[in-house]
Structure formats: C-alpha cells, structure tokens
Amino acid sequence: MVPLPARRALLAAVLGSAGRRRLPRHHAPAAARPSSGAGGEPEAEGSNRATALLRHLLLKLRATGPVTVAEYMREALTNPGQGYYTHRGAIGETGDFVTSPEISQVFGELIGIWYISEWIATGKPKAFQLVELGPGRGTLTDDILRVFNQLASLLSKCDVSIHLVEVSPKLSETQALMLTGGKVQSNPEDMSAYMKGVSKTGIPIFWYRDIQDVPPGYSFYLAHEFFDALPIHKFQRTEKGWREVLVDIDPEVPDQLQFVLSPSSTPATENFIQPEETRDHVEVCPEAGVIIQRLACRIEKDGGAALVADYGHDGTKTDTFRGFQNHKLHDVLRAPGTADLTADVDFSYLQKMAQGRTATLGPIKQREFLKNMGIDLRLQVLLQNSRDTATREQLLHSYDMLMNPKKMGDCFNFFALLPHHRLVHPDKKHKPESKSPLPPVAGFGELLLK
C-alpha cells in the first residue's frame, strides 16, 4: 500500500498542475435544474413527436385504465419510438438542462482523483474497470480520462478499461464522438457490449444497455444524475389508508392527462411503503433499489467502490417530481417525450437497499465534497494560468455554480458504497495494534495536501 504522504503528493500533483485546460464550454453556463416545482411552456420543436407519444398514451389509458407514475415516466423517457432519452436527451446550454461536468472541467477532474485515491488506498490492484451509468454526453468520463492520462506513469502497470451503461442510441453516438473521435465498432462479436472503441489516450471503452451486461471484476462505479431519472411510484396518505398516485385521461379535456388516486391499495402500496413512514406523500424508486443491490453485491464480491452524485434528500422530502425544458420548469404531464422528467433521490432508501453488503458514506453536500477534494486549490492554479479576463470570469462563475448553496452546492449530494474492509480492518477486533491506520476516504473527509 502506498504511504499516505505519497498518496497526498500524487493527488497534489494533479490538483496543482496546469493540465491541458480546455476552453470554457459555455460563455455563460445555463442554470442547473431547480430542486422542486412544476410549470413552464413546451417548445414548438418536437411537438409532432409529443403528439405521437401522447396519442399512444391516450390509446393505452383508454384500453387499460390509469397507469402508475413509474410507467408514465418510463414511456415518456425511454419509449423506443418517441422517448425523451432515446431520441433527444438534450444536455448543455442549448438543451433542456445543464450538469456539473458541462459547467466546469474541475468537477470531472476531482471525480477522477477520487477514483485514483481509492485505487491507491486499496493497494493499487493490477486492473480496474470504470463503469459509468447514464454517461450523458461523455463529458465526465472525458475529464476523468484526462486525469488518468496525467497519472499515466502511476497507472502504467494497471489494466484500465471504461464501461458505459447507456440506453440512448443518440447519446451513445455523442459519447463515442467525444471519447474516441467516432472510431467505434458496433455489435462486437462474442461480447455483451453493443459497441466498443478506444479512447484518444488508448484506453478501451465498451457500451452496454444494462449494468448486468458489464463483466465482473474489480470496478469503480459512477452514477452522476442517473438515479434521479429512474421511474418513481408516488403515494398519498388518505383517510382510508395509503393510495397510489396514478396518471389518467382528464375527462373534462380528453386530450390531456391528470393525476388521480387509486380507489384501493395497489401491489406497490403494499410492498413499498414502510410501516414507520410519517410523511403524507412519498416517492419510491424500486429500480434504484435493485441497481444499488446489484452494485453492493458486485463490490462485496469483487471489490472497488461506487460514487453517486445527485439531487436528493435523506428520507424527508415529499413531492419532488418535476419536468425541465429549455432550462425551465415544465408541467410533467404536458407534451410527454419533449421534456426531462426527474425526482429527487432518497438516499436513506439507497442506504437501506445496500442491505449491509457494503459500507455507505454520505450523503454529504456537493460543496463539502468538492471542498474536501481540493477544488479551491485547483481553482487558484487555473486562475493563475489564465491569460485573459473572460476566462478568469468564467472559472469564477463556474465555481460559484458548483459551490454556492443556493445553486448546486446544497441541492446535490455525494454518496458512496465501499467494501467494509476499506473502513475497518478484518482483524481489528482481535489485534487492534496489528495494522497501520487505514487511509481516509477522500471527499468524505478533508483531503490534506500538506
């Protein structure tokens, strides 16, 4: 294991390097997705597709009756013909929402440092897979790969590979262009991946539709703004007990949708509401629970770690379901297929669904995590290496977007899954003096760079 001072020195070298800094991605970054509410106007573009998806949903509702919010979200976001992510998924200043990696390269660099830090802390295994769930445009992976390239001498004896779990054909094309320059092979033989390529720095990259298709092995998992887009079930407490919130046709406006309550309890009501629940309105994402279970099982068996960054709460919020279009709040039931739909992640539920297979850290606020990772030092280095006022203003503006409690600093949280032995030595109880202290987990405690 690399001594802690040496580990700090390596991380300080990355934070303190001028790097190959790209030009700012936006002259003025668009606002991040707000944390609650509804409303907004649909844009004209895509209205035909919205009409097609709405027609499909109206026919379905007339034939089968109301559907769960989860089924509605699944149709609106991933319908093969007209779903938002399968055919649009507009990220960035010209899209419907902007994410932290699109705002500043520093965000991805610090995530890359986190994984290298954990790799060093666990004895520098000879190989690791970086697995990103829902990689967006590929910007975050691109920034992480640049950090890996800066530390190429450290990683020279390690077999690194990138594995992207992406259901959107359009977004996978965008990712391939950014990460490989478009040099990819579709449908590779004898593989569960539907596409493969090589990064500009020579690291193999594979694309999958499901996390279960990713090969087993020591892996670092990354889920940035992934869980908030998974389908949720909504429940309302009534005088007659818990009822599920459903989506149905508005009888007064036959071509519009509305929320209704189930007349009696549903299977989801019976299975997903905890007996000790005190809130009157609850959102549950069973798909998130299944994925966390799979990650926990993999980490327990093969080692590694998972880092989750997302909007969220610790089991305290109620109605967080909302839509976004052109960086503005959008009515979730209007023009399905043309807007991003999202709900805050319940981190207490994720923690519960890990089922003790792994240790969990967090959630902690984004500003705390990034500060612990050394964002202030990284900002100062970039400012010192900036030759023009516009770039310096952009760097300060991006920093404010990421760290300001009223912007992204407090509404985003970081959460991690780690093997139990990463935090507690297996023989600590029997021989408390036999092992040297374990390195602290970067980000969740201050990363000392002295």
QUIDA-V277400 format. One record per helix or strand. SS is the DSSP state (helix for helix, strand for strand). FROM is the first residue (numbers start at 1). TO is the last residue. If there is no record, write none. Layout:
SS|FROM|TO / SS|FROM|TO
//
This chain:
helix|4|15 / helix|47|64 / strand|67|68 / helix|69|78 / helix|84|87 / strand|91|91 / strand|97|97 / helix|100|103 / helix|105|121 / strand|127|133 / helix|139|150 / strand|159|165 / helix|169|180 / strand|184|186 / strand|195|198 / strand|204|208 / helix|211|213 / strand|219|224 / helix|227|229 / strand|233|238 / strand|241|250 / strand|253|261 / helix|267|272 / strand|281|284 / helix|286|302 / strand|304|313 / strand|322|325 / strand|328|330 / strand|340|342 / strand|345|346 / helix|347|353 / strand|359|365 / helix|366|372 / helix|375|384 / helix|389|403 / helix|405|409 / strand|412|418 / helix|420|423 / strand|442|442 / strand|445|445
//
